[in-house]
């Protein structure tokens, strides 16, 4: 039972470390895609900055 709990904790810790790494790797491309989609829909691309939406690792 203790082994299952330890494995679960390690998996959760791994996910917590991996999230910022993925954001760092894909953040700029995701932001560019989101801004181009806003332009395609006729919205201002500055909406993301105005609402403090970030795609990079913090």
PQR file of N, CA, C, O and H, with PARSE charges and radii, in Angstrom:
ATOM      1  N   UNK A   1       0.823  -1.198   0.000 -0.4000 1.5000
ATOM      2  CA  UNK A   1       0.000   0.000   0.000 -0.0000 2.0000
ATOM      3  C   UNK A   1       0.864   1.257   0.000  0.5500 1.7000
ATOM      4  O   UNK A   1       0.534   2.241  -0.662 -0.5500 1.4000
ATOM      5  N   UNK A   2       1.959   1.223   0.736 -0.4000 1.5000
ATOM      6  CA  UNK A   2       2.856   2.381   0.787 -0.0000 2.0000
ATOM      7  C   UNK A   2       3.520   2.605  -0.566  0.5500 1.7000
ATOM      8  O   UNK A   2       3.794   3.745  -0.942 -0.5500 1.4000
ATOM      9  H   UNK A   2       2.227   0.424   1.274  0.4000 1.0000
ATOM     10  N   UNK A   3       3.780   1.529  -1.297 -0.4000 1.5000
ATOM     11  CA  UNK A   3       4.410   1.650  -2.613 -0.0000 2.0000
ATOM     12  C   UNK A   3       3.473   2.359  -3.585  0.5500 1.7000
ATOM     13  O   UNK A   3       3.918   3.186  -4.380 -0.5500 1.4000
ATOM     14  H   UNK A   3       3.558   0.603  -0.992  0.4000 1.0000
ATOM     15  N   UNK A   4       2.198   2.046  -3.529 -0.4000 1.5000
ATOM     16  CA  UNK A   4       1.218   2.691  -4.404 -0.0000 2.0000
ATOM     17  C   UNK A   4       1.153   4.182  -4.107  0.5500 1.7000
ATOM     18  O   UNK A   4       1.095   4.997  -5.027 -0.5500 1.4000
ATOM     19  H   UNK A   4       1.837   1.374  -2.884  0.4000 1.0000
ATOM     20  N   UNK A   5       1.162   4.538  -2.839 -0.4000 1.5000
ATOM     21  CA  UNK A   5       1.124   5.944  -2.450 -0.0000 2.0000
ATOM     22  C   UNK A   5       2.392   6.661  -2.906  0.5500 1.7000
ATOM     23  O   UNK A   5       2.320   7.798  -3.373 -0.5500 1.4000
ATOM     24  H   UNK A   5       1.209   3.875  -2.091  0.4000 1.0000
ATOM     25  N   UNK A   6       3.529   6.027  -2.780 -0.4000 1.5000
ATOM     26  CA  UNK A   6       4.790   6.641  -3.196 -0.0000 2.0000
ATOM     27  C   UNK A   6       4.832   6.838  -4.708  0.5500 1.7000
ATOM     28  O   UNK A   6       5.286   7.878  -5.185 -0.5500 1.4000
ATOM     29  H   UNK A   6       3.587   5.104  -2.401  0.4000 1.0000
ATOM     30  N   UNK A   7       4.371   5.869  -5.448 -0.4000 1.5000
ATOM     31  CA  UNK A   7       4.343   5.993  -6.910 -0.0000 2.0000
ATOM     32  C   UNK A   7       3.393   7.114  -7.324  0.5500 1.7000
ATOM     33  O   UNK A   7       3.703   7.897  -8.222 -0.5500 1.4000
ATOM     34  H   UNK A   7       4.003   5.024  -5.061  0.4000 1.0000
ATOM     35  N   UNK A   8       2.247   7.188  -6.673 -0.4000 1.5000
ATOM     36  CA  UNK A   8       1.289   8.248  -6.988 -0.0000 2.0000
ATOM     37  C   UNK A   8       1.886   9.625  -6.715  0.5500 1.7000
ATOM     38  O   UNK A   8       1.705  10.548  -7.509 -0.5500 1.4000
ATOM     39  H   UNK A   8       1.995   6.552  -5.943  0.4000 1.0000
ATOM     40  N   UNK A   9       2.590   9.765  -5.605 -0.4000 1.5000
ATOM     41  CA  UNK A   9       3.217  11.046  -5.277 -0.0000 2.0000
ATOM     42  C   UNK A   9       4.304  11.402  -6.272  0.5500 1.7000
ATOM     43  O   UNK A   9       4.448  12.571  -6.631 -0.5500 1.4000
ATOM     44  H   UNK A   9       2.737   9.015  -4.960  0.4000 1.0000
ATOM     45  N   UNK A  10       5.062  10.436  -6.719 -0.4000 1.5000
ATOM     46  CA  UNK A  10       6.099  10.697  -7.719 -0.0000 2.0000
ATOM     47  C   UNK A  10       5.495  11.116  -9.054  0.5500 1.7000
ATOM     48  O   UNK A  10       6.033  12.000  -9.720 -0.5500 1.4000
ATOM     49  H   UNK A  10       4.945   9.486  -6.427  0.4000 1.0000
ATOM     50  N   UNK A  11       4.403  10.506  -9.450 -0.4000 1.5000
ATOM     51  CA  UNK A  11       3.738  10.886 -10.691 -0.0000 2.0000
ATOM     52  C   UNK A  11       3.186  12.312 -10.626  0.5500 1.7000
ATOM     53  O   UNK A  11       3.280  13.065 -11.596 -0.5500 1.4000
ATOM     54  H   UNK A  11       3.965   9.788  -8.909  0.4000 1.0000
ATOM     55  N   UNK A  12       2.622  12.668  -9.501 -0.4000 1.5000
ATOM     56  CA  UNK A  12       2.121  14.033  -9.317 -0.0000 2.0000
ATOM     57  C   UNK A  12       3.274  15.030  -9.336  0.5500 1.7000
ATOM     58  O   UNK A  12       3.155  16.098  -9.936 -0.5500 1.4000
ATOM     59  H   UNK A  12       2.545  12.057  -8.713  0.4000 1.0000
ATOM     60  N   UNK A  13       4.376  14.700  -8.694 -0.4000 1.5000
ATOM     61  CA  UNK A  13       5.547  15.583  -8.696 -0.0000 2.0000
ATOM     62  C   UNK A  13       6.104  15.742 -10.111  0.5500 1.7000
ATOM     63  O   UNK A  13       6.503  16.840 -10.500 -0.5500 1.4000
ATOM     64  H   UNK A  13       4.473  13.833  -8.206  0.4000 1.0000
ATOM     65  N   UNK A  14       6.131  14.668 -10.868 -0.4000 1.5000
ATOM     66  CA  UNK A  14       6.617  14.724 -12.244 -0.0000 2.0000
ATOM     67  C   UNK A  14       5.732  15.637 -13.092  0.5500 1.7000
ATOM     68  O   UNK A  14       6.242  16.415 -13.898 -0.5500 1.4000
ATOM     69  H   UNK A  14       5.807  13.776 -10.552  0.4000 1.0000
ATOM     70  N   UNK A  15       4.446  15.553 -12.925 -0.4000 1.5000
ATOM     71  CA  UNK A  15       3.526  16.417 -13.665 -0.0000 2.0000
ATOM     72  C   UNK A  15       3.739  17.879 -13.284  0.5500 1.7000
ATOM     73  O   UNK A  15       3.682  18.758 -14.144 -0.5500 1.4000
ATOM     74  H   UNK A  15       4.031  14.921 -12.270  0.4000 1.0000
ATOM     75  N   UNK A  16       3.982  18.143 -12.012 -0.4000 1.5000
ATOM     76  CA  UNK A  16       4.197  19.513 -11.555 -0.0000 2.0000
ATOM     77  C   UNK A  16       5.471  20.105 -12.136  0.5500 1.7000
ATOM     78  O   UNK A  16       5.531  21.310 -12.377 -0.5500 1.4000
ATOM     79  H   UNK A  16       4.028  17.429 -11.314  0.4000 1.0000
ATOM     80  N   UNK A  17       6.467  19.303 -12.361 -0.4000 1.5000
ATOM     81  CA  UNK A  17       7.720  19.781 -12.941 -0.0000 2.0000
ATOM     82  C   UNK A  17       7.590  19.913 -14.455  0.5500 1.7000
ATOM     83  O   UNK A  17       8.202  20.798 -15.054 -0.5500 1.4000
ATOM     84  H   UNK A  17       6.418  18.323 -12.165  0.4000 1.0000
ATOM     85  N   UNK A  18       6.817  19.062 -15.065 -0.4000 1.5000
ATOM     86  CA  UNK A  18       6.717  19.020 -16.513 -0.0000 2.0000
ATOM     87  C   UNK A  18       5.881  20.161 -17.089  0.5500 1.7000
ATOM     88  O   UNK A  18       6.143  20.602 -18.209 -0.5500 1.4000
ATOM     89  H   UNK A  18       6.320  18.343 -14.579  0.4000 1.0000
ATOM     90  N   UNK A  19       4.899  20.641 -16.366 -0.4000 1.5000
ATOM     91  CA  UNK A  19       4.019  21.691 -16.881 -0.0000 2.0000
ATOM     92  C   UNK A  19       4.795  22.950 -17.264  0.5500 1.7000
ATOM     93  O   UNK A  19       4.601  23.433 -18.380 -0.5500 1.4000
ATOM     94  H   UNK A  19       4.687  20.284 -15.456  0.4000 1.0000
ATOM     95  N   UNK A  20       5.661  23.515 -16.418 -0.4000 1.5000
ATOM     96  CA  UNK A  20       6.417  24.696 -16.848 -0.0000 2.0000
ATOM     97  C   UNK A  20       7.349  24.414 -18.020  0.5500 1.7000
ATOM     98  O   UNK A  20       7.564  25.292 -18.856 -0.5500 1.4000
ATOM     99  H   UNK A  20       5.818  23.123 -15.512  0.4000 1.0000
ATOM    100  N   UNK A  21       7.901  23.219 -18.099 -0.4000 1.5000
ATOM    101  CA  UNK A  21       8.783  22.882 -19.215 -0.0000 2.0000
ATOM    102  C   UNK A  21       8.016  22.883 -20.531  0.5500 1.7000
ATOM    103  O   UNK A  21       8.516  23.379 -21.541 -0.5500 1.4000
ATOM    104  H   UNK A  21       7.726  22.506 -17.420  0.4000 1.0000
ATOM    105  N   UNK A  22       6.821  22.338 -20.526 -0.4000 1.5000
ATOM    106  CA  UNK A  22       5.993  22.319 -21.741 -0.0000 2.0000
ATOM    107  C   UNK A  22       5.584  23.735 -22.116  0.5500 1.7000
ATOM    108  O   UNK A  22       5.598  24.089 -23.295 -0.5500 1.4000
ATOM    109  H   UNK A  22       6.415  21.935 -19.706  0.4000 1.0000
ATOM    110  N   UNK A  23       5.223  24.546 -21.135 -0.4000 1.5000
ATOM    111  CA  UNK A  23       4.860  25.935 -21.414 -0.0000 2.0000
ATOM    112  C   UNK A  23       6.030  26.699 -21.993  0.5500 1.7000
ATOM    113  O   UNK A  23       5.848  27.527 -22.885 -0.5500 1.4000
ATOM    114  H   UNK A  23       5.212  24.258 -20.178  0.4000 1.0000
ATOM    115  N   UNK A  24       7.233  26.436 -21.499 -0.4000 1.5000
ATOM    116  CA  UNK A  24       8.413  27.113 -22.017 -0.0000 2.0000
ATOM    117  C   UNK A  24       8.676  26.704 -23.460  0.5500 1.7000
ATOM    118  O   UNK A  24       9.038  27.543 -24.285 -0.5500 1.4000
ATOM    119  H   UNK A  24       7.381  25.763 -20.774  0.4000 1.0000
ATOM    120  N   UNK A  25       8.501  25.442 -23.767 -0.4000 1.5000
ATOM    121  CA  UNK A  25       8.809  24.920 -25.096 -0.0000 2.0000
ATOM    122  C   UNK A  25       7.771  25.361 -26.133  0.5500 1.7000
ATOM    123  O   UNK A  25       8.143  25.751 -27.240 -0.5500 1.4000
ATOM    124  H   UNK A  25       8.207  24.760 -23.096  0.4000 1.0000
ATOM    125  N   UNK A  26       6.479  25.307 -25.798 -0.4000 1.5000
ATOM    126  CA  UNK A  26       5.417  25.587 -26.752 -0.0000 2.0000
ATOM    127  C   UNK A  26       4.764  26.964 -26.577  0.5500 1.7000
ATOM    128  O   UNK A  26       3.900  27.330 -27.374 -0.5500 1.4000
ATOM    129  H   UNK A  26       6.177  24.990 -24.899  0.4000 1.0000
ATOM    130  N   UNK A  27       5.146  27.720 -25.574 -0.4000 1.5000
ATOM    131  CA  UNK A  27       4.459  28.970 -25.242 -0.0000 2.0000
ATOM    132  C   UNK A  27       4.428  30.001 -26.348  0.5500 1.7000
ATOM    133  O   UNK A  27       3.367  30.549 -26.645 -0.5500 1.4000
ATOM    134  H   UNK A  27       5.847  27.422 -24.926  0.4000 1.0000
ATOM    135  N   UNK A  28       5.568  30.280 -26.968 -0.4000 1.5000
ATOM    136  CA  UNK A  28       5.617  31.312 -28.007 -0.0000 2.0000
ATOM    137  C   UNK A  28       4.776  30.924 -29.216  0.5500 1.7000
ATOM    138  O   UNK A  28       4.067  31.765 -29.768 -0.5500 1.4000
ATOM    139  H   UNK A  28       6.430  29.834 -26.727  0.4000 1.0000
ATOM    140  N   UNK A  29       4.842  29.677 -29.630 -0.4000 1.5000
ATOM    141  CA  UNK A  29       4.050  29.217 -30.775 -0.0000 2.0000
ATOM    142  C   UNK A  29       2.557  29.245 -30.453  0.5500 1.7000
ATOM    143  O   UNK A  29       1.745  29.594 -31.309 -0.5500 1.4000
ATOM    144  H   UNK A  29       5.418  28.994 -29.182  0.4000 1.0000
ATOM    145  N   UNK A  30       2.194  28.881 -29.231 -0.4000 1.5000
ATOM    146  CA  UNK A  30       0.785  28.895 -28.837 -0.0000 2.0000
ATOM    147  C   UNK A  30       0.245  30.319 -28.804  0.5500 1.7000
ATOM    148  O   UNK A  30      -0.888  30.562 -29.218 -0.5500 1.4000
ATOM    149  H   UNK A  30       2.853  28.597 -28.535  0.4000 1.0000
ATOM    150  N   UNK A  31       1.045  31.257 -28.317 -0.4000 1.5000
ATOM    151  CA  UNK A  31       0.606  32.652 -28.278 -0.0000 2.0000
ATOM    152  C   UNK A  31       0.437  33.198 -29.683  0.5500 1.7000
ATOM    153  O   UNK A  31      -0.550  33.879 -29.962 -0.5500 1.4000
ATOM    154  H   UNK A  31       1.966  31.059 -27.981  0.4000 1.0000
ATOM    155  N   UNK A  32       1.379  32.914 -30.577 -0.4000 1.5000
ATOM    156  CA  UNK A  32       1.278  33.376 -31.961 -0.0000 2.0000
ATOM    157  C   UNK A  32       0.042  32.796 -32.638  0.5500 1.7000
ATOM    158  O   UNK A  32      -0.654  33.497 -33.373 -0.5500 1.4000
ATOM    159  H   UNK A  32       2.181  32.361 -30.350  0.4000 1.0000
ATOM    160  N   UNK A  33      -0.228  31.524 -32.391 -0.4000 1.5000
ATOM    161  CA  UNK A  33      -1.411  30.893 -32.984 -0.0000 2.0000
ATOM    162  C   UNK A  33      -2.695  31.510 -32.431  0.5500 1.7000
ATOM    163  O   UNK A  33      -3.655  31.715 -33.174 -0.5500 1.4000
ATOM    164  H   UNK A  33       0.337  30.955 -31.794  0.4000 1.0000
ATOM    165  N   UNK A  34      -2.715  31.801 -31.151 -0.4000 1.5000
ATOM    166  CA  UNK A  34      -3.903  32.404 -30.543 -0.0000 2.0000
ATOM    167  C   UNK A  34      -4.133  33.813 -31.093  0.5500 1.7000
ATOM    168  O   UNK A  34      -5.270  34.191 -31.378 -0.5500 1.4000
ATOM    169  H   UNK A  34      -1.936  31.634 -30.548  0.4000 1.0000
ATOM    170  N   UNK A  35      -3.064  34.583 -31.240 -0.4000 1.5000
ATOM    171  CA  UNK A  35      -3.206  35.936 -31.777 -0.0000 2.0000
ATOM    172  C   UNK A  35      -3.658  35.909 -33.237  0.5500 1.7000
ATOM    173  O   UNK A  35      -4.490  36.722 -33.639 -0.5500 1.4000
ATOM    174  H   UNK A  35      -2.141  34.275 -31.008  0.4000 1.0000
ATOM    175  N   UNK A  36      -3.127  34.992 -34.025 -0.4000 1.5000
ATOM    176  CA  UNK A  36      -3.558  34.917 -35.423 -0.0000 2.0000
ATOM    177  C   UNK A  36      -5.015  34.466 -35.525  0.5500 1.7000
ATOM    178  O   UNK A  36      -5.733  34.893 -36.430 -0.5500 1.4000
ATOM    179  H   UNK A  36      -2.451  34.331 -33.698  0.4000 1.0000
ATOM    180  N   UNK A  37      -5.451  33.620 -34.616 -0.4000 1.5000
ATOM    181  CA  UNK A  37      -6.853  33.202 -34.602 -0.0000 2.0000
ATOM    182  C   UNK A  37      -7.757  34.371 -34.226  0.5500 1.7000
ATOM    183  O   UNK A  37      -8.848  34.513 -34.779 -0.5500 1.4000
ATOM    184  H   UNK A  37      -4.868  33.274 -33.881  0.4000 1.0000
ATOM    185  N   UNK A  38      -7.315  35.203 -33.298 -0.4000 1.5000
ATOM    186  CA  UNK A  38      -8.104  36.388 -32.944 -0.0000 2.0000
ATOM    187  C   UNK A  38      -8.231  37.321 -34.136  0.5500 1.7000
ATOM    188  O   UNK A  38      -9.313  37.849 -34.395 -0.5500 1.4000
ATOM    189  H   UNK A  38      -6.429  35.088 -32.849  0.4000 1.0000
ATOM    190  N   UNK A  39      -7.140  37.533 -34.866 -0.4000 1.5000
ATOM    191  CA  UNK A  39      -7.180  38.391 -36.052 -0.0000 2.0000
ATOM    192  C   UNK A  39      -8.114  37.781 -37.092  0.5500 1.7000
ATOM    193  O   UNK A  39      -8.890  38.499 -37.722 -0.5500 1.4000
ATOM    194  H   UNK A  39      -6.261  37.104 -34.655  0.4000 1.0000
ATOM    195  N   UNK A  40      -8.047  36.467 -37.278 -0.4000 1.5000
ATOM    196  CA  UNK A  40      -8.908  35.792 -38.247 -0.0000 2.0000
ATOM    197  C   UNK A  40     -10.385  35.980 -37.907  0.5500 1.7000
ATOM    198  O   UNK A  40     -11.230  36.080 -38.796 -0.5500 1.4000
ATOM    199  H   UNK A  40      -7.417  35.884 -36.766  0.4000 1.0000
ATOM    200  N   UNK A  41     -10.681  36.025 -36.616 -0.4000 1.5000
ATOM    201  CA  UNK A  41     -12.066  36.192 -36.182 -0.0000 2.0000
ATOM    202  C   UNK A  41     -12.496  37.652 -36.108  0.5500 1.7000
ATOM    203  O   UNK A  41     -13.651  37.947 -35.802 -0.5500 1.4000
ATOM    204  H   UNK A  41      -9.994  35.943 -35.893  0.4000 1.0000
ATOM    205  N   UNK A  42     -11.565  38.568 -36.389 -0.4000 1.5000
ATOM    206  CA  UNK A  42     -11.899  39.984 -36.390 -0.0000 2.0000
ATOM    207  C   UNK A  42     -11.766  40.657 -35.038  0.5500 1.7000
ATOM    208  O   UNK A  42     -12.254  41.772 -34.855 -0.5500 1.4000
ATOM    209  H   UNK A  42     -10.626  38.327 -36.638  0.4000 1.0000
ATOM    210  N   UNK A  43     -11.124  40.011 -34.102 -0.4000 1.5000
ATOM    211  CA  UNK A  43     -10.925  40.593 -32.769 -0.0000 2.0000
ATOM    212  C   UNK A  43      -9.529  41.196 -32.668  0.5500 1.7000
ATOM    213  O   UNK A  43      -8.639  40.872 -33.455 -0.5500 1.4000
ATOM    214  H   UNK A  43     -10.728  39.106 -34.252  0.4000 1.0000
ATOM    215  N   UNK A  44      -9.355  42.065 -31.700 -0.4000 1.5000
ATOM    216  CA  UNK A  44      -8.039  42.664 -31.470 -0.0000 2.0000
ATOM    217  C   UNK A  44      -7.092  41.621 -30.885  0.5500 1.7000
ATOM    218  O   UNK A  44      -7.466  40.917 -29.946 -0.5500 1.4000
ATOM    219  H   UNK A  44     -10.077  42.328 -31.061  0.4000 1.0000
ATOM    220  N   UNK A  45      -5.878  41.506 -31.416 -0.4000 1.5000
ATOM    221  CA  UNK A  45      -4.933  40.542 -30.842 -0.0000 2.0000
ATOM    222  C   UNK A  45      -4.401  40.961 -29.477  0.5500 1.7000
ATOM    223  O   UNK A  45      -3.771  40.157 -28.790 -0.5500 1.4000
ATOM    224  H   UNK A  45      -5.575  42.078 -32.178  0.4000 1.0000
ATOM    225  N   UNK A  46      -4.645  42.219 -29.070 -0.4000 1.5000
ATOM    226  CA  UNK A  46      -4.180  42.694 -27.765 -0.0000 2.0000
ATOM    227  C   UNK A  46      -5.083  42.227 -26.622  0.5500 1.7000
ATOM    228  O   UNK A  46      -4.784  42.477 -25.454 -0.5500 1.4000
ATOM    229  H   UNK A  46      -5.157  42.872 -29.628  0.4000 1.0000
ATOM    230  N   UNK A  47      -6.168  41.562 -26.950 -0.4000 1.5000
ATOM    231  CA  UNK A  47      -7.095  41.089 -25.914 -0.0000 2.0000
ATOM    232  C   UNK A  47      -6.382  40.157 -24.934  0.5500 1.7000
ATOM    233  O   UNK A  47      -6.666  40.179 -23.736 -0.5500 1.4000
ATOM    234  H   UNK A  47      -6.411  41.359 -27.898  0.4000 1.0000
ATOM    235  N   UNK A  48      -5.467  39.347 -25.437 -0.4000 1.5000
ATOM    236  CA  UNK A  48      -4.745  38.416 -24.563 -0.0000 2.0000
ATOM    237  C   UNK A  48      -3.938  39.178 -23.507  0.5500 1.7000
ATOM    238  O   UNK A  48      -3.964  38.827 -22.327 -0.5500 1.4000
ATOM    239  H   UNK A  48      -5.237  39.329 -26.410  0.4000 1.0000
ATOM    240  N   UNK A  49      -3.229  40.213 -23.934 -0.4000 1.5000
ATOM    241  CA  UNK A  49      -2.423  41.000 -22.983 -0.0000 2.0000
ATOM    242  C   UNK A  49      -3.317  41.775 -22.018  0.5500 1.7000
ATOM    243  O   UNK A  49      -3.014  41.877 -20.829 -0.5500 1.4000
ATOM    244  H   UNK A  49      -3.208  40.498 -24.892  0.4000 1.0000
ATOM    245  N   UNK A  50      -4.419  42.322 -22.536 -0.4000 1.5000
ATOM    246  CA  UNK A  50      -5.327  43.096 -21.688 -0.0000 2.0000
ATOM    247  C   UNK A  50      -5.905  42.249 -20.559  0.5500 1.7000
ATOM    248  O   UNK A  50      -6.155  42.750 -19.463 -0.5500 1.4000
ATOM    249  H   UNK A  50      -4.665  42.240 -23.502  0.4000 1.0000
ATOM    250  N   UNK A  51      -6.113  40.974 -20.831 -0.4000 1.5000
ATOM    251  CA  UNK A  51      -6.670  40.071 -19.823 -0.0000 2.0000
ATOM    252  C   UNK A  51      -5.605  39.248 -19.112  0.5500 1.7000
ATOM    253  O   UNK A  51      -5.917  38.291 -18.404 -0.5500 1.4000
ATOM    254  H   UNK A  51      -5.909  40.567 -21.722  0.4000 1.0000
ATOM    255  N   UNK A  52      -4.353  39.627 -19.305 -0.4000 1.5000
ATOM    256  CA  UNK A  52      -3.195  39.009 -18.644 -0.0000 2.0000
ATOM    257  C   UNK A  52      -3.090  37.509 -18.898  0.5500 1.7000
ATOM    258  O   UNK A  52      -2.711  36.744 -18.011 -0.5500 1.4000
ATOM    259  H   UNK A  52      -4.100  40.405 -19.880  0.4000 1.0000
ATOM    260  N   UNK A  53      -3.430  37.097 -20.116 -0.4000 1.5000
ATOM    261  CA  UNK A  53      -3.271  35.684 -20.471 -0.0000 2.0000
ATOM    262  C   UNK A  53      -1.844  35.466 -20.952  0.5500 1.7000
ATOM    263  O   UNK A  53      -1.376  36.171 -21.845 -0.5500 1.4000
ATOM    264  H   UNK A  53      -3.738  37.718 -20.836  0.4000 1.0000
ATOM    265  N   UNK A  54      -1.152  34.495 -20.367 -0.4000 1.5000
ATOM    266  CA  UNK A  54       0.229  34.225 -20.699 -0.0000 2.0000
ATOM    267  C   UNK A  54       0.368  32.794 -21.167  0.5500 1.7000
ATOM    268  O   UNK A  54      -0.335  31.892 -20.709 -0.5500 1.4000
ATOM    269  H   UNK A  54      -1.533  33.922 -19.641  0.4000 1.0000
ATOM    270  N   UNK A  55       1.294  32.611 -22.091 -0.4000 1.5000
ATOM    271  CA  UNK A  55       1.521  31.280 -22.651 -0.0000 2.0000
ATOM    272  C   UNK A  55       2.925  30.780 -22.345  0.5500 1.7000
ATOM    273  O   UNK A  55       3.294  29.675 -22.743 -0.5500 1.4000
ATOM    274  H   UNK A  55       1.865  33.343 -22.462  0.4000 1.0000
ATOM    275  N   UNK A  56       3.703  31.583 -21.642 -0.4000 1.5000
ATOM    276  CA  UNK A  56       5.080  31.189 -21.332 -0.0000 2.0000
ATOM    277  C   UNK A  56       5.178  30.722 -19.890  0.5500 1.7000
ATOM    278  O   UNK A  56       4.267  30.926 -19.088 -0.5500 1.4000
ATOM    279  H   UNK A  56       3.403  32.481 -21.318  0.4000 1.0000
ATOM    280  N   UNK A  57       6.286  30.100 -19.583 -0.4000 1.5000
ATOM    281  CA  UNK A  57       6.504  29.615 -18.218 -0.0000 2.0000
ATOM    282  C   UNK A  57       6.823  30.792 -17.306  0.5500 1.7000
ATOM    283  O   UNK A  57       7.591  31.685 -17.665 -0.5500 1.4000
ATOM    284  H   UNK A  57       7.026  29.934 -20.235  0.4000 1.0000
ATOM    285  N   UNK A  58       6.232  30.778 -16.144 -0.4000 1.5000
ATOM    286  CA  UNK A  58       6.462  31.864 -15.181 -0.0000 2.0000
ATOM    287  C   UNK A  58       7.096  31.286 -13.949  0.5500 1.7000
ATOM    288  O   UNK A  58       7.381  32.017 -13.000 -0.5500 1.4000
ATOM    289  H   UNK A  58       5.608  30.053 -15.852  0.4000 1.0000
TER
END
